């Protein structure tokens, strides 16, 4: 039996017996002990060998999008606005009461947030999943996710920022292609929603990303488009937010950058902190073996607390030019309004000299 909940006039359905759902979730998490998924000492399901890639079925108008808050909490007003934005794309919206939970600076306890996400993957009436916001908290639930269940129920999963950790973990443990793209708090402008739909709803055999600079940024070098190291590269896409990628170094979820095109973005970090995290990635991971690097817009990062400092461009160039791989800055993704959606695990080709990125295969099935 399903029960309807009303939240400011919006009806939602959830399971009538929360205890039963948690019991079922515990059983599902136990399924990660099945052969083929190696368990690490702390219980996380880390694959010693990457699983076969899974490209999820594309979304279509009328499909149901499950909204989740796997990190920081969201205010009701902001959440209701997110619901309206997703519905404006022609999708139905589904969520649990836990979406508005709050536990300190998290949207509920770790287990509660993990349960919410697993419920969306397990629910056959949900065709896609979108995070409402990032913030902080996804790293704390990685060991609580049932990667076997996710692999058995592949769906479109979208988000960015702190959601980077979930993207990396899902890709590593299931092979599922996920999407660094729209969240509920995003600006659903024509450029951003057009890119999202191009990638998850009407995928093409080959796709060249468009470029659109933010308005009123002509005097802001953070939005400039330039080449750091010229050349062309080809590889599967991976990456995300710099802070999260650096924080995963040395963990069971450390990203594998070898032969990949790595996309990276950041926001509101002093230039020397961006410098430090890039160095951490170089020293703590195999980023030096990447095929190429595509940098997004590092919004509000070209600043420091010293009277004399390196510019963001100087710092990034000092660190990345010696790698002798193609590197370009200013691609339209990250914490900006006019953002493109980038699929993890899809083959792409970049031309750093022209700041161009082309997808070489369909991004949804």
C-alpha positions in Angstrom: 0.0 0.0 0.0 1.2 3.5 -0.8 0.5 6.5 1.3 0.3 10.1 0.0 2.0 13.0 1.8 1.2 16.6 1.2 3.9 19.2 1.2 2.7 22.7 0.5 0.0 21.4 -1.8 2.3 18.9 -3.7 1.3 15.3 -3.4 4.0 12.6 -3.0 3.9 8.9 -2.6 6.1 6.8 -0.4 6.1 3.4 1.3 3.5 3.1 4.1 5.9 1.3 6.4 9.2 3.1 6.9 10.6 0.3 9.1 9.8 -2.3 6.5 11.6 -0.2 3.9 14.7 0.2 6.1 14.6 -3.5 6.7 14.5 -4.2 3.0 17.3 -1.6 2.4 19.5 -3.5 4.9 18.9 -6.7 3.0 19.8 -5.0 -0.3 23.0 -3.6 1.1 23.9 -7.1 2.2 23.6 -8.1 -1.4 26.9 -6.3 -2.1 28.6 -9.3 -0.5 27.8 -11.4 -3.6 30.8 -12.8 -5.5 32.4 -10.4 -8.0 32.4 -7.3 -5.8 35.4 -7.3 -3.6 34.9 -6.0 0.0 37.5 -3.7 1.4 38.5 -3.7 5.1 36.1 -1.0 5.9 33.2 -2.7 4.2 33.0 -0.6 1.0 32.5 -2.4 -2.2 35.5 -1.5 -4.3 36.1 -3.3 -7.6 39.6 -4.6 -8.2 38.7 -4.7 -11.8 36.4 -2.2 -13.4 33.0 -3.6 -14.3 31.6 -3.5 -17.8 30.1 -0.1 -18.7 26.4 0.4 -18.6 24.7 3.3 -20.5 21.3 4.0 -19.0 18.1 4.4 -21.0 17.5 8.0 -22.0 14.7 10.0 -20.5 11.6 11.1 -22.3 8.8 13.5 -21.6 6.4 12.1 -19.0 9.1 10.1 -17.2 9.4 10.4 -13.4 12.4 12.0 -11.9 13.2 11.2 -8.3 14.6 14.1 -6.3 17.2 13.4 -3.6 19.3 15.4 -1.1 22.4 13.2 -0.5 24.5 16.0 1.0 23.4 19.4 2.6 19.8 20.2 3.6 17.5 22.3 1.4 14.9 24.9 2.5 11.3 24.1 1.6 10.9 27.2 -0.6 14.0 26.3 -2.6 12.9 22.7 -2.9 9.5 23.6 -4.2 11.1 25.8 -6.8 13.2 22.9 -7.9 10.1 20.7 -8.3 8.6 23.3 -10.6 11.7 23.6 -12.6 12.0 19.8 -13.2 8.3 19.7 -14.1 8.9 22.5 -16.6 11.0 20.1 -18.7 8.0 17.8 -19.1 8.9 15.3 -16.3 6.9 14.1 -13.4 8.5 14.5 -10.0 8.7 12.0 -7.1 10.3 12.3 -3.7 10.2 11.1 -0.1 9.5 13.2 3.0 13.1 12.7 3.9 14.1 15.1 1.1 13.5 18.0 3.6 15.2 16.3 6.5 17.9 18.1 8.5 20.6 16.8 10.7 23.0 19.6 11.5 24.6 20.5 8.2 23.3 17.4 6.5 19.9 16.5 4.9 19.3 13.8 7.4 21.6 11.1 8.9 24.1 9.3 6.7 21.9 6.2 6.7 18.8 8.2 5.9 20.4 9.9 2.9 21.8 6.6 1.6 18.4 5.0 2.0 16.7 7.8 0.1 19.1 7.4 -2.9 18.8 3.6 -2.9 15.0 3.8 -2.8 15.1 5.8 -6.0 17.3 3.3 -7.8 15.2 0.4 -6.5 11.8 2.0 -7.4 10.7 0.8 -10.9 8.4 3.8 -11.3 11.4 6.2 -11.2 13.3 6.6 -14.5 15.8 9.2 -13.5 17.4 10.7 -10.4 18.4 14.3 -9.8 20.1 15.7 -6.8 18.5 18.9 -5.4 21.8 20.4 -4.3 25.4 19.6 -3.2 27.0 21.2 -0.2 28.8 18.6 1.9 28.0 15.0 2.9 28.2 12.6 -0.1 31.5 11.1 0.9 30.0 10.0 4.2 27.5 7.7 2.5 29.6 6.0 -0.1 30.2 2.9 2.0 26.4 2.7 2.7 25.3 2.4 -1.0 24.4 -0.9 -2.5 26.4 -0.9 -5.8 25.0 -4.3 -6.8 21.5 -2.9 -6.7 22.5 0.2 -8.6 24.1 -1.9 -11.3 20.9 -4.0 -11.6 18.8 -0.9 -11.9 20.7 1.5 -14.1 19.1 5.0 -14.4 20.0 8.5 -15.3 21.7 10.1 -12.3 22.5 13.9 -12.4 24.3 16.3 -10.1 27.6 18.1 -9.7 29.7 19.7 -7.0 29.7 17.5 -3.9 27.9 14.9 -5.9 31.2 14.2 -7.6 32.0 11.6 -4.9 28.9 9.6 -5.8 29.6 9.8 -9.5 33.1 8.4 -9.0 32.0 5.7 -6.6 29.1 4.5 -8.9 31.4 4.5 -11.9 34.1 2.5 -10.1 31.8 -0.1 -8.6 29.0 -0.5 -11.3 30.3 0.8 -14.6 27.1 3.0 -14.9 27.4 6.1 -16.9 26.2 9.1 -14.8 25.9 12.8 -15.6 27.7 15.9 -14.2 24.8 18.2 -14.9 21.7 19.9 -13.6 20.6 19.9 -10.0 17.4 21.2 -8.5 19.0 24.5 -7.5 20.5 25.1 -10.9 19.5 27.8 -13.3 17.2 26.1 -15.7 18.0 28.5 -18.6 17.7 27.5 -22.2 21.4 26.7 -22.6 21.7 24.6 -19.5 18.4 22.6 -20.1 19.2 22.3 -23.8 22.5 20.6 -23.0 20.9 18.4 -20.4 18.2 17.2 -22.8 20.8 16.7 -25.6 22.8 14.4 -23.4 20.1 12.4 -21.4 17.0 12.5 -23.7 18.0 12.9 -27.3 21.6 11.5 -27.5 23.4 11.7 -30.9 26.0 9.4 -32.3 28.5 12.3 -32.2 28.0 15.5 -30.2 30.1 18.7 -30.2 29.6 20.8 -27.1 28.4 24.4 -27.6 29.9 27.3 -25.9 28.2 30.3 -24.2 29.9 32.7 -21.9 28.0 34.1 -18.9 26.6 37.5 -19.4 28.3 40.5 -17.8 31.6 38.6 -17.4 33.7 40.4 -20.1 36.0 41.8 -17.5 36.2 38.7 -15.4 39.3 36.5 -16.4 37.7 33.5 -14.6 35.4 33.2 -17.5 38.1 33.5 -20.2 38.6 30.7 -22.6 42.3 29.8 -23.2 44.8 27.1 -23.9 47.2 26.1 -21.2 48.9 23.3 -23.2 48.0 22.6 -26.8 47.3 19.3 -28.5 44.6 16.8 -29.0 43.5 13.9 -26.8 41.0 11.0 -26.7 39.6 9.0 -23.8 36.8 8.3 -21.5 35.5 11.2 -19.5 35.9 11.5 -15.7 36.4 14.2 -13.2 34.2 16.7 -11.3 34.8 19.2 -8.5 38.4 19.7 -7.5 37.8 19.7 -3.8 36.0 16.3 -4.0 38.5 14.7 -6.3 41.4 15.7 -4.0 39.5 14.5 -1.0 39.1 11.0 -2.6 42.8 10.6 -3.1 44.2 7.8 -1.0 40.7 6.3 -0.3 39.0 3.3 -1.6 37.2 5.6 -4.1 40.4 7.3 -5.5 39.6 8.3 -9.1 41.5 6.5 -11.9 42.6 9.1 -14.4 44.9 7.0 -16.6 44.2 7.5 -20.3 41.1 9.6 -19.4 40.0 13.1 -20.4 39.6 14.7 -17.0 37.2 17.6 -16.5 37.7 19.7 -13.3 35.9 22.7 -11.9 35.9 24.7 -8.6 34.2 27.7 -6.9 35.1 30.1 -4.1 38.5 28.9 -3.3 41.5 31.2 -2.9 44.0 30.7 -5.7 46.7 29.2 -3.4 44.1 26.6 -2.3 43.3 25.6 -5.8 47.1 25.3 -6.3 47.3 23.1 -3.2 44.5 20.7 -4.3 45.9 20.4 -7.8 49.2 19.5 -6.4 47.5 16.9 -4.1 45.9 15.3 -7.1 49.2 15.2 -9.0 51.0 13.7 -6.0 48.2 11.4 -4.7 46.6 10.0 -7.9 47.6 9.1 -11.4 46.5 12.4 -12.9 49.9 12.7 -14.6 48.8 9.8 -16.8 45.6 11.4 -18.0 45.1 11.8 -21.7 44.1 15.4 -21.4 42.5 17.9 -19.0 39.4 20.1 -19.6 39.1 22.8 -17.0 35.7 24.5 -16.4 35.1 27.9 -14.9 36.8 28.3 -11.6 34.3 30.8 -10.3 35.5 33.2 -7.6 38.9 31.5 -7.5 41.1 34.2 -9.0 41.8 35.8 -5.7 44.0 35.4 -2.6 44.5 36.8 0.8 48.0 38.1 0.1 48.9 41.5 -1.4 51.0 39.8 -4.2 49.9 36.4 -5.6 49.8 34.3 -8.7 46.8 34.7 -10.9 44.6 31.6 -11.3 45.9 31.3 -14.9 49.5 31.5 -13.8 49.0 28.9 -11.0 47.2 26.4 -13.2 49.8 26.9 -16.0 52.8 26.4 -13.6 51.3 23.1 -12.4 49.8 21.6 -15.6 52.1 22.6 -18.5 54.9 20.3 -17.3 52.5 17.3 -17.7 53.0 17.5 -21.5 49.3 16.7 -22.1 46.6 18.9 -23.7 45.0 21.3 -21.2 42.3 23.9 -21.8 40.5 26.3 -19.5 37.1 28.0 -19.6 34.8 25.2 -20.8 31.2 26.0 -19.8 30.6 23.7 -16.8 30.8 24.1 -13.0 29.1 26.5 -10.6 27.8 28.7 -13.3 24.4 29.4 -14.9 25.2 28.4 -18.5 26.5 24.9 -17.9 26.7 21.9 -20.1 26.0 18.3 -18.9 29.0 15.9 -19.1 28.6 12.2 -19.0 31.1 10.1 -17.0 32.5 7.1 -18.9 31.7 8.2 -22.4 34.5 8.3 -25.1 35.4 11.9 -26.1 38.0 13.8 -28.1 39.4 17.2 -27.1 41.3 19.8 -28.9 43.0 22.1 -26.4 44.0 24.6 -29.0 40.4 25.2 -30.0 39.0 24.6 -26.6 36.7 22.0 -28.1 35.2 18.8 -26.7 33.3 16.2 -28.8 31.5 13.1 -27.6 32.2 10.2 -29.8 29.3 7.9 -28.9 25.7 8.1 -27.7 25.3 9.2 -24.1 22.1 7.2 -23.4 20.6 4.0 -24.8 
